[in-house]
Amino acid sequence: MDRIIIRGGKPLSGKLPVSGAKNAALTLLPCALLTDEPVTLRNLPRLADVDSFGHLLNQLGVSTMIEGARPEDFGRVMTLRAGRVTSTVAPYDIVRKMRASILVLGPLLARAGEATVSLPGGCAIGNRPIDLHLKALEAFGAIIEITAGYVKASAPDGGLPGGNYSFPVVSVGATENALMAAVLANGISRLENAAREPEIVDLCRLLVAMGAEIEGIGTDTLIVHGKPRLHGATYAVMPDRIEAGSYACAAAITGGDLELVGASAEDMHAILAGLREAGVHIEEKRGSIRVAADGRLKPLTLSTAPFPAFPTDMQAQFMAMLTLADGASVLTETIFENRYMHVPELARMGADITVNGRTAVVRGVAGLTGAPVMATDLRASMSLVLAGLAAQGETQVNRVYHLDRGYERLEEKLQAVGADIERASDG
């Protein structure tokens, strides 16, 4: 099994490219099911989750073709075509590995009139039920049955009629599934208290490029005028705001100076505000963001919440950064109930963190020390890498397959800006 070895204590400096967004890519890929024409996605990150989703789409009858690119290039171009949907079943062995597989439910139901998708179950960071996905689809006219661990959804003869649904709590995935189902419905569908994340906006923009009619993009009320069919399109995946935020924390924790090329400040207001409050210099440029830090960081009080508030996917990285702040920080996690699994590993490196329920108090220390640590999930993995970049001595991060799910060529990017980091394999 691979591991990442880091010899820390070196400030990072230089230009670091930001890849296409993982969370957006996994939402855009299933849009190929909504048309029999080609959908070409540019700036698609080279990630394990993207590959897994591609394999799932292949099983459903979608052909995928990757344009030739130099191995050293970041991102890639993929053309997907679902000339005919040959299967409407997303099996357990795929869905259990990648929860985003549930996002084939809406488009399969809209295009083929039926879908059978395995229940994804829980995950390391907490329960993520799909009841809101199903309730939204039922509001649009779907018939839902749960049997033997699978969701079986079907549309009435003639297709989904469309309808209205108000989410009791904000759900990104349920908003995405509902949108993809609504674009081919027979009538007008209305979603209230919908998620407003930039990845939702990216999805809406691709659907509009494919011929969908959507009002209220970027707001919490989305009105979708169903169309009898959509056409193909070419679309570039948005830059990854979580990857950009993670590398911004890398600059901050090492006292470095990085230019994040391709990052979009428009999608990162809460993240950048937190960095500024911590004493990090932020310079927003056209097509990039410069992040620089010198001197001790200031402590913060942060609480995660749906966009446009501070994202849960940045909590672990900020926690790692704040282990070296001058004072005590208070972080509250409101989205997932089990998202502090990185705390014991950071403590192995000398961090002083106390957890009480959903609140963590991070008391800044003078320095961290390298140690062997174990990654538990994607963002926790990155927090350990960040701590390793700042720590004295050698850090070994195990279970790096988590990192491969969400950070494209992490070692190469960090090596290019001065990090002493490498991948090693037990084999």
N, C-alpha and C positions, 0 to 999 in steps of 0.2 A: 504494500500500500504506500502511496506517495505521501511525502511530508514536505513542509516548507521550512527551510533553515534560514534564520535571520541573525546577522551579527549587527546589533543596533548601535545607536549613539551617533549616527551621521545625519546632519541636516540634509534634507532633500532640496534640490534646486534644478530648475529647467522647465521645459515644456512637456506636458503629459497629455496625450490624446484621450478624450472621453468617447467611449463607444456608444452604440445605439442602446436604447433602454431595454433591459431584460423584461420588465413588467409590461412594457408597451408591445414588444415583439410577440410575447405569448398571447396577447389579445388580438393582434393584427393577423397572425397566422391563420386562425380558424375562419377569418373572413373569406378565405378562398373557397369555403364550402357554400357560400351564398351565390355563386355564379358559375356558369360553365365556361367562362372566359378566363384567360390568364390574369393572375394578380402577381405583380413583381414588387418585391420589397427590397429596398436598398438600405444600406447602413445596418444590416442585420448582424447582431453580435454573434461571435463564434463561442457558443456556450453549450454545455451539456443539456440544459433544459430546452434550448431551441432545437437541438438535434433530436431529443426525445419526442418533442411535439411534432417534428417533421415525420418521424417514424409512425406516430399515431395517425397522422393525416394520410400517409401512404396506405395504411391498413383500411382506411375508409374510401380509398379510390382516388386520392389526390396525387397527381404526379408532381415531383419536385425536381427542379433543375438548378444547380448552383453555377453561376457564371465563373469562368476561369479568372482567378486572381492570384497575385503573387503571395506565397506563403507568409511573407513578412508584413503584408497589409493587415490592418485591423478592419473588422467588418467584412461583409460579403453581400452579394446580390443573389436572391433566390426568386425564381419564378415558380408559382404553384398553379396547377390547373385541375379543377374538379369537373372534367367534362361529364362524368357520370358518377354519382355516389354509389359505390358498390357494396358498402356496408354501413349500417347505422349503429354499430355496437362499439363502445369504447370499453375494453375489458379491464378487469381488476388489476392484472399484472402491470399495466401501464399507468392507470390512474393512481394506484397506491404509491408509485414512485414520484409522481408529479401532479400536485393538486390542480394545477392550471388546466389539466385535461378536461375538467368539468366544463370548460368554455366551448366544447364542441356541442354541448346540449342544445343551446339556443339556435345556432345556425343549422344543425341537422334537422331539428324540428321544423324550422322555417322552410328549408329547401326540400327535404324528403318527406315531411309530414310525420316523422317518427324518429325517436332516438332512444337508445338503451345505453346508459352510462353507469359505470360502477360508482357506488357511494365512496367518496374519497376517505372518509374516516377522519381521525384527528391527526395532529402532527406535533413535532417536538415543541413548538412554541405555544401550543394550546389548541383548544377546539376551534374549528372553523366550519360550523355547520352550513349546509346549503339550503336550509329551509326557505330563506328569502328568495333564492333563485327559483325555487319551485312555486312559491306563492305568486311571484311576478308572472311566471309563465301561465299559471292557472288563471290569473286575471286577464290574460290575453286570449284565453279560450282553450288552453292545453288541457288534456286529460292526463293526470299524473297517477302512476301506480308505483309503489315501492315493494319489491319482492326479491327475496334471495340475495340481498345486498346490492341490488341494482335499481336505478331509477328508470322506469319505462314511461316515456312521454309520447303522446300522440296528438295530432291536430284533428279537428273535425273534418269531415269530407269538405273539400273546397279550401282548406287551409285555415290558419289562425285568423279569427275575426279582428283581433286587436282589442285594446281596452285600457283601463286606467289602473295604476297601482301607486300607492304611497308607501315608501319604505319606512318601517317603524324606527329603524336605525340605519345609518349610512353603511352601505356595502358596495365595495368596488367591484368584486366579482359578479355579484347579482345584477348590478347596473349594466355591466358588460354583456352578460348573457341575455338580459332582457332587451337591450338595444339590438343585438344581432337577430333576435327573434322578431322584433317589431318591424324591421325594415322591409320584410317580405309579407307582412300581415295584410289582410284585405282592407282594413280600415285605419283609423288614426289611433295611436297609442300615446298615453301620457304617463310619464314617470315623475313622481314628486319625491322630494328629499333624496334625489339621486346623488351619487358620488360625483365630486367635481375635480378629482385628481387630473393632472396633466395627461396621464395615460388614457383617461376617458376621453379627453379632448382629442388626443391622437387617434383613437378609435373612431370617433365621430367624423374626423376629417377624412380618414380613409373611406368610410362608408359613403360620405358625400361624394368623394372622388369616384366611387363606384355607381353613383346615381341615386343614392338615398336622399330623402328630404327630412332634415332634422332641424327643429327650432330649439333655441335656448342653449346652444353649445357653450360650455363653460359655466353654466348656472346649475342650480339644483332642481330645475324643472325642465325636462326634455319632452318635446312633442315630436313624435315620429309619424310621418305620413307614409303608410305602407305602399310599396310599389310591387307590380307583378313580377318584375325581374330586375336584377342588377347586372352591370357589365364589369369588365376587367378594368384594372388601373395599375399605375406605377406610383409607388409611394415610398418616401424615405422615413425610416423609424426615427423618432425623436431621440435626442441625446439623453443618456441615463443620468437623471438628477441624483440618484442615490450613489452611483459610482463616483460622480463628481464630488458629492458631499463627503464621501469616504476619503478621497484623495486630498480634499481640502483639510480634513482632520489629520491626514498624514503630514501635510506641511506644517500644521499648527503644533502637533505633538513633538515634531523633531526640530522646531525652530527654523523651518525651511522657507523656501520661496518658490512656489510652483505657479505656472500658468496652465490652467486647465483648458486646453484647446477644444472647442466645440461645445463647451458647457453653456447652458442657457440660464442666465440669472432670473429670467421671468418665471421659471418653474421652481425656483429655489429660495423664495423670499424668507421663509421661516428658518431654513438652514443657515442662510447667510446672516440673518439677524442674530441668530445664536452665536455664530462665530465672531461677529463684530462685538457682541456683548462680552465675549470672553477675551477681548483685546486683540483679536486677529485682524490684520489689515486686509480689506477686501477691495479690489479694484475691478469694476465691471467694464469689460471692453467689448467691442463688437466681435462676436464670435468666440469669446473666451472670458475667463475669470482669473484674475491674479490673486493668489492667497499667500500672505507672508506673515511670519510671526517672529518676534524677537523679545526675549524676556519671558517672565512667568505669566501663565494664563490666569484669567480671573474666573472665579467660580460662577456657576449658573443655577437657576431654578427653572426646570423645564417640565412640561407635561405633554405627552403625545396625544394627538387627536387627528381626526380626518382633515384632509386638505381644505383650506390653506394653512392649517396649523402645523405644528412640528410633527414630522412623520415618524411613525413607529420604526420604520426601516433604518432610521439614523440614530436610534437611541443607544445601541451598543457601541457605535463608533464614537459618539459624543462622550459616553461613559469612559471609554479608554482614554480619550483626550483629557478629560477632567481629572483623571487620577494624578496628573501632574500640575493641577491648578493650585493657586495660592489661597487655599481656604476650602470650605465645605460646599459641595453642590448637592442639590436635591432633584432627583429625577423621578417622575411618576409615569408609569406605563398604564394607559387606559384601554388599549386596544386588545392586547393578548395577555392572558393570565399567567403565562409561564415563560416570560421573555427575559429572565435574568440568569439563565444557565451559564453565561460567560463569567459571572461574578466569581465563583470559586477558582476559575482558571486565572483570572486577573489577580486574585489574591495570592496565587502561587508565585506571581512575579513581583509581589510587594505592595499591591494596591490595598488601600484601606476603604472597604465598602461594606455598609450594613444595609440589609434588606429587611423591610417590614411590610409584608403584603405586596402591594403594587408600587411601593415607594422605596427608592434606594438613596442612601446618603453616601456621597463619595467625598472622602476627606483627602485632599491633595497631599501627596508625599514628595520628598525631595528627589526621588529617582526610582526607577524600576530596575529589576534584575532579570536577566534572561533565564528561562526555565522551559522544560518540556510541558506542553499544554495540549489539551484535547478540544477540538472544535465540536460544537453541538448543533449548529445550524448556520445558515448562510451569513447573516449579519454578525452573529457571534464570532464566526471565523475571522471576519475582517477586523473586529475589535482586537483580537489576539495578534493579528499581523501588525496593527497600529502600535500596540504596546511593545511588540518585539522591535519595531523600528526605532523606538525611543530608549529601549532598555540597554543597560550595560551588559555585555556578554552575549551568549548565544541562546536564542529561542528556537525551539522546534515546535511547529504547529502540525499536529496530526489530524487525520481525517480531512484532508484538503479537498476531497471531492465536493464538499459543500461549497468551497470557493469557486470551483470550476462551474458550478451551476449559475453563478452570477457575476463573475469578474473575468473579463476577457484578457487572457495573457498577463495576469497580474505581475508575475515575476519580471517579465520583460519590460513592462511599463515602469516598474519601480527601479529596476537596474539602470534604466536609461536616465534616471534623475538622481542617481548616486547611492541607491540603497545596496547594501551587501546582503543579497537575498538569492536563494537558489532552491530548486526543487530536487529532492532526493527520493529514490525508490528502494524499498527493501528488496525488490527483485533484482 
